[in-house]
Amino acid sequence: MPATAFAAAVVDWFALHARDLPWRRPGFPPWGTLVSEFMLQQTPVVRVIPRLDEWLTRWPEPAALAAEAPGEAVRAWQSLGYPRRALRLHACAVAITTEHGGVVPRDVPTLLGLPGIGDYTARAIAVFAYGDRHPVVDTNIRRVVARAVEGLPDAAAPNAKRDLPAMTALLPADDGEAARFNAGMMELGALICTARSPKCELCPLAAQCAWRAAGYPETEVARRPVQKAYEGSDRQARGAVLRVLRATAHPVPGSRLGEAVTDPARYGRAVAGLLADGLIVAVGDDVFALP
């Protein structure tokens, strides 16, 4: 299937079936796009939407967040998970305010120079905030390309040297159309070409899908290790400690924090890890606070 027809099928499908998400609405600011991309890393859309609205109401521009202590970002992060992202987002706001006049940069190399922004996030901001033509590759897009183009049941481990050229080969020449194609491929992987139960009968690429045409062959691909259970983990202990600190506006003694984690060894590892990550600070002998 020619790349132009491939892209057109995805863009036409996206125009009819795209979810109404805040960051897709006309006039949504680049700062909002940046915040949403930080939040969407490893967190489902349904959990991000209400938190995003709270953040942009409280901090409508980078300077507003930069003026706050980093601990306020950690406090407001609440249940989004992986709270180090909150610290990186705060550091990013400071850099945008002090180095870029409070304006989210547009070009990918400059975006890559900001704290917490990697290759995917830089391209996503350039494409979805500014409409520039770049390939954006996330897990969903890699899966669609692997199946529809390569005839594989799933994508291999991420590899920018392979993934970016594969997506670039499919991009429409027009900037706006390329942005819609990026978003459409992402949406297609999220809603239709899902990892476990693809809805091939609803897919706009079904007639041209190489995997379907080959009879859905099973092929061994490199998989990420399965994450350990959250219940009873050190991650759970870290979350319990942070919840206590988020709920208070003043330093908390370790004895009270320890009540949130029944296993002393896990509590000790949680506090040590949070201190090392800069998510909490010691403000006295066995007394802790958000930074």
Contacts in CASP RR format, 6 or more apart in sequence:
PFRMAT RR
TARGET T0000
AUTHOR 0000-0000-0000
METHOD contacts of the structure
MODEL  1
MPATAFAAAVVDWFALHARDLPWRRPGFPPWGTLVSEFMLQQTPVVRVIP
RLDEWLTRWPEPAALAAEAPGEAVRAWQSLGYPRRALRLHACAVAITTEH
GGVVPRDVPTLLGLPGIGDYTARAIAVFAYGDRHPVVDTNIRRVVARAVE
GLPDAAAPNAKRDLPAMTALLPADDGEAARFNAGMMELGALICTARSPKC
ELCPLAAQCAWRAAGYPETEVARRPVQKAYEGSDRQARGAVLRVLRATAH
PVPGSRLGEAVTDPARYGRAVAGLLADGLIVAVGDDVFALP
1 205 0 8 1.000
1 208 0 8 1.000
3 169 0 8 1.000
3 170 0 8 1.000
3 171 0 8 1.000
4 172 0 8 1.000
5 208 0 8 1.000
6 148 0 8 1.000
6 170 0 8 1.000
6 205 0 8 1.000
6 208 0 8 1.000
7 170 0 8 1.000
7 171 0 8 1.000
7 172 0 8 1.000
7 177 0 8 1.000
7 181 0 8 1.000
8 172 0 8 1.000
9 204 0 8 1.000
9 205 0 8 1.000
9 208 0 8 1.000
10 181 0 8 1.000
10 184 0 8 1.000
10 185 0 8 1.000
10 188 0 8 1.000
10 204 0 8 1.000
10 205 0 8 1.000
11 172 0 8 1.000
11 177 0 8 1.000
11 180 0 8 1.000
11 181 0 8 1.000
11 184 0 8 1.000
12 204 0 8 1.000
13 184 0 8 1.000
13 188 0 8 1.000
13 204 0 8 1.000
14 180 0 8 1.000
14 181 0 8 1.000
14 183 0 8 1.000
14 184 0 8 1.000
14 187 0 8 1.000
14 188 0 8 1.000
15 180 0 8 1.000
17 187 0 8 1.000
17 191 0 8 1.000
18 24 0 8 1.000
18 183 0 8 1.000
18 184 0 8 1.000
18 187 0 8 1.000
19 45 0 8 1.000
19 187 0 8 1.000
19 191 0 8 1.000
21 45 0 8 1.000
21 49 0 8 1.000
22 28 0 8 1.000
22 36 0 8 1.000
22 49 0 8 1.000
22 52 0 8 1.000
22 53 0 8 1.000
23 32 0 8 1.000
23 33 0 8 1.000
23 36 0 8 1.000
23 52 0 8 1.000
23 128 0 8 1.000
24 128 0 8 1.000
24 183 0 8 1.000
29 60 0 8 1.000
29 61 0 8 1.000
29 129 0 8 1.000
30 103 0 8 1.000
30 104 0 8 1.000
30 106 0 8 1.000
30 125 0 8 1.000
30 129 0 8 1.000
30 130 0 8 1.000
31 56 0 8 1.000
31 60 0 8 1.000
31 61 0 8 1.000
31 62 0 8 1.000
31 96 0 8 1.000
31 104 0 8 1.000
32 52 0 8 1.000
32 56 0 8 1.000
32 129 0 8 1.000
33 104 0 8 1.000
33 124 0 8 1.000
33 125 0 8 1.000
33 128 0 8 1.000
33 129 0 8 1.000
34 92 0 8 1.000
34 104 0 8 1.000
34 121 0 8 1.000
34 125 0 8 1.000
34 129 0 8 1.000
35 52 0 8 1.000
35 55 0 8 1.000
35 56 0 8 1.000
35 89 0 8 1.000
36 48 0 8 1.000
36 52 0 8 1.000
37 121 0 8 1.000
37 124 0 8 1.000
37 125 0 8 1.000
37 128 0 8 1.000
38 85 0 8 1.000
38 88 0 8 1.000
38 89 0 8 1.000
38 92 0 8 1.000
38 116 0 8 1.000
38 121 0 8 1.000
39 48 0 8 1.000
39 51 0 8 1.000
39 52 0 8 1.000
39 55 0 8 1.000
39 80 0 8 1.000
39 85 0 8 1.000
40 48 0 8 1.000
41 82 0 8 1.000
41 85 0 8 1.000
41 121 0 8 1.000
42 81 0 8 1.000
42 82 0 8 1.000
43 80 0 8 1.000
43 81 0 8 1.000
43 82 0 8 1.000
47 79 0 8 1.000
47 80 0 8 1.000
48 80 0 8 1.000
51 76 0 8 1.000
51 77 0 8 1.000
51 78 0 8 1.000
51 80 0 8 1.000
54 76 0 8 1.000
55 65 0 8 1.000
55 76 0 8 1.000
58 64 0 8 1.000
58 76 0 8 1.000
59 65 0 8 1.000
59 68 0 8 1.000
59 93 0 8 1.000
61 102 0 8 1.000
62 92 0 8 1.000
62 93 0 8 1.000
62 94 0 8 1.000
62 96 0 8 1.000
62 97 0 8 1.000
62 102 0 8 1.000
62 104 0 8 1.000
63 93 0 8 1.000
63 97 0 8 1.000
63 102 0 8 1.000
65 73 0 8 1.000
65 89 0 8 1.000
65 90 0 8 1.000
65 93 0 8 1.000
66 90 0 8 1.000
66 93 0 8 1.000
66 94 0 8 1.000
66 96 0 8 1.000
66 97 0 8 1.000
66 98 0 8 1.000
68 90 0 8 1.000
69 290 0 8 1.000
69 291 0 8 1.000
70 86 0 8 1.000
70 87 0 8 1.000
70 90 0 8 1.000
70 91 0 8 1.000
70 290 0 8 1.000
70 291 0 8 1.000
71 86 0 8 1.000
71 87 0 8 1.000
71 90 0 8 1.000
71 290 0 8 1.000
71 291 0 8 1.000
72 290 0 8 1.000
73 86 0 8 1.000
73 87 0 8 1.000
73 89 0 8 1.000
73 90 0 8 1.000
74 83 0 8 1.000
74 86 0 8 1.000
74 87 0 8 1.000
74 242 0 8 1.000
74 246 0 8 1.000
74 279 0 8 1.000
74 290 0 8 1.000
74 291 0 8 1.000
75 245 0 8 1.000
75 246 0 8 1.000
75 290 0 8 1.000
76 86 0 8 1.000
77 83 0 8 1.000
77 85 0 8 1.000
77 86 0 8 1.000
78 246 0 8 1.000
80 86 0 8 1.000
83 239 0 8 1.000
83 242 0 8 1.000
83 279 0 8 1.000
84 277 0 8 1.000
84 279 0 8 1.000
85 116 0 8 1.000
87 277 0 8 1.000
87 278 0 8 1.000
87 279 0 8 1.000
87 291 0 8 1.000
88 115 0 8 1.000
88 116 0 8 1.000
89 116 0 8 1.000
91 115 0 8 1.000
91 116 0 8 1.000
92 114 0 8 1.000
92 115 0 8 1.000
92 116 0 8 1.000
92 117 0 8 1.000
95 113 0 8 1.000
95 114 0 8 1.000
95 115 0 8 1.000
96 102 0 8 1.000
96 103 0 8 1.000
96 104 0 8 1.000
96 105 0 8 1.000
96 114 0 8 1.000
100 110 0 8 1.000
104 125 0 8 1.000
104 129 0 8 1.000
105 111 0 8 1.000
105 114 0 8 1.000
106 126 0 8 1.000
106 129 0 8 1.000
106 130 0 8 1.000
106 132 0 8 1.000
107 126 0 8 1.000
108 122 0 8 1.000
108 123 0 8 1.000
108 126 0 8 1.000
108 134 0 8 1.000
111 117 0 8 1.000
111 121 0 8 1.000
111 122 0 8 1.000
111 125 0 8 1.000
111 126 0 8 1.000
112 118 0 8 1.000
112 119 0 8 1.000
112 122 0 8 1.000
117 125 0 8 1.000
119 160 0 8 1.000
120 136 0 8 1.000
120 137 0 8 1.000
120 138 0 8 1.000
123 134 0 8 1.000
123 135 0 8 1.000
123 136 0 8 1.000
123 137 0 8 1.000
124 136 0 8 1.000
126 132 0 8 1.000
126 134 0 8 1.000
127 133 0 8 1.000
127 134 0 8 1.000
127 136 0 8 1.000
127 178 0 8 1.000
127 179 0 8 1.000
127 182 0 8 1.000
128 136 0 8 1.000
128 179 0 8 1.000
128 182 0 8 1.000
128 183 0 8 1.000
131 175 0 8 1.000
131 176 0 8 1.000
131 178 0 8 1.000
131 179 0 8 1.000
132 175 0 8 1.000
132 179 0 8 1.000
133 171 0 8 1.000
133 173 0 8 1.000
133 174 0 8 1.000
133 175 0 8 1.000
133 176 0 8 1.000
133 178 0 8 1.000
133 179 0 8 1.000
134 178 0 8 1.000
134 182 0 8 1.000
135 163 0 8 1.000
135 164 0 8 1.000
135 167 0 8 1.000
135 168 0 8 1.000
135 171 0 8 1.000
135 182 0 8 1.000
136 167 0 8 1.000
136 182 0 8 1.000
136 186 0 8 1.000
137 158 0 8 1.000
137 160 0 8 1.000
137 163 0 8 1.000
137 164 0 8 1.000
137 166 0 8 1.000
137 167 0 8 1.000
138 186 0 8 1.000
139 155 0 8 1.000
140 185 0 8 1.000
140 186 0 8 1.000
140 187 0 8 1.000
140 188 0 8 1.000
140 189 0 8 1.000
140 190 0 8 1.000
140 193 0 8 1.000
141 167 0 8 1.000
141 182 0 8 1.000
141 185 0 8 1.000
141 186 0 8 1.000
141 189 0 8 1.000
142 155 0 8 1.000
142 158 0 8 1.000
142 163 0 8 1.000
143 154 0 8 1.000
143 155 0 8 1.000
143 189 0 8 1.000
143 193 0 8 1.000
143 195 0 8 1.000
144 185 0 8 1.000
144 188 0 8 1.000
144 189 0 8 1.000
144 193 0 8 1.000
144 205 0 8 1.000
145 155 0 8 1.000
145 163 0 8 1.000
145 166 0 8 1.000
145 167 0 8 1.000
145 170 0 8 1.000
145 185 0 8 1.000
146 152 0 8 1.000
146 153 0 8 1.000
146 154 0 8 1.000
146 155 0 8 1.000
146 156 0 8 1.000
146 211 0 8 1.000
146 221 0 8 1.000
147 153 0 8 1.000
147 154 0 8 1.000
147 193 0 8 1.000
147 198 0 8 1.000
147 209 0 8 1.000
147 210 0 8 1.000
147 211 0 8 1.000
147 212 0 8 1.000
148 193 0 8 1.000
148 205 0 8 1.000
148 208 0 8 1.000
148 209 0 8 1.000
148 210 0 8 1.000
148 211 0 8 1.000
149 166 0 8 1.000
149 170 0 8 1.000
149 210 0 8 1.000
150 210 0 8 1.000
150 211 0 8 1.000
151 209 0 8 1.000
151 210 0 8 1.000
151 211 0 8 1.000
151 213 0 8 1.000
151 214 0 8 1.000
151 217 0 8 1.000
152 211 0 8 1.000
152 219 0 8 1.000
152 221 0 8 1.000
153 211 0 8 1.000
153 216 0 8 1.000
153 217 0 8 1.000
153 218 0 8 1.000
153 219 0 8 1.000
153 221 0 8 1.000
154 195 0 8 1.000
154 221 0 8 1.000
154 223 0 8 1.000
155 221 0 8 1.000
156 221 0 8 1.000
156 222 0 8 1.000
157 222 0 8 1.000
157 223 0 8 1.000
157 224 0 8 1.000
167 182 0 8 1.000
167 185 0 8 1.000
170 181 0 8 1.000
170 185 0 8 1.000
171 178 0 8 1.000
171 181 0 8 1.000
171 182 0 8 1.000
172 178 0 8 1.000
172 181 0 8 1.000
188 203 0 8 1.000
188 204 0 8 1.000
188 205 0 8 1.000
191 199 0 8 1.000
192 198 0 8 1.000
192 199 0 8 1.000
192 202 0 8 1.000
192 203 0 8 1.000
193 199 0 8 1.000
193 203 0 8 1.000
200 206 0 8 1.000
200 209 0 8 1.000
200 212 0 8 1.000
203 209 0 8 1.000
206 212 0 8 1.000
211 217 0 8 1.000
230 236 0 8 1.000
232 266 0 8 1.000
234 266 0 8 1.000
234 269 0 8 1.000
234 270 0 8 1.000
237 261 0 8 1.000
237 263 0 8 1.000
237 266 0 8 1.000
237 267 0 8 1.000
237 269 0 8 1.000
237 270 0 8 1.000
238 270 0 8 1.000
238 273 0 8 1.000
238 274 0 8 1.000
238 279 0 8 1.000
239 270 0 8 1.000
240 260 0 8 1.000
240 261 0 8 1.000
240 270 0 8 1.000
241 257 0 8 1.000
241 258 0 8 1.000
241 260 0 8 1.000
241 261 0 8 1.000
241 267 0 8 1.000
241 270 0 8 1.000
241 271 0 8 1.000
241 274 0 8 1.000
241 280 0 8 1.000
242 274 0 8 1.000
242 279 0 8 1.000
242 280 0 8 1.000
243 260 0 8 1.000
244 252 0 8 1.000
244 256 0 8 1.000
244 257 0 8 1.000
244 260 0 8 1.000
245 252 0 8 1.000
245 257 0 8 1.000
245 280 0 8 1.000
245 288 0 8 1.000
245 289 0 8 1.000
245 290 0 8 1.000
246 290 0 8 1.000
250 289 0 8 1.000
251 283 0 8 1.000
251 284 0 8 1.000
251 287 0 8 1.000
251 288 0 8 1.000
251 289 0 8 1.000
252 287 0 8 1.000
252 288 0 8 1.000
252 289 0 8 1.000
253 286 0 8 1.000
253 287 0 8 1.000
253 288 0 8 1.000
254 271 0 8 1.000
254 286 0 8 1.000
254 287 0 8 1.000
254 288 0 8 1.000
255 286 0 8 1.000
257 267 0 8 1.000
257 271 0 8 1.000
257 288 0 8 1.000
258 264 0 8 1.000
258 267 0 8 1.000
261 267 0 8 1.000
261 270 0 8 1.000
271 280 0 8 1.000
271 288 0 8 1.000
274 280 0 8 1.000
275 281 0 8 1.000
275 282 0 8 1.000
278 291 0 8 1.000
279 290 0 8 1.000
279 291 0 8 1.000
280 288 0 8 1.000
280 289 0 8 1.000
280 290 0 8 1.000
280 291 0 8 1.000
281 288 0 8 1.000
281 289 0 8 1.000
281 290 0 8 1.000
281 291 0 8 1.000
282 288 0 8 1.000
283 289 0 8 1.000
END
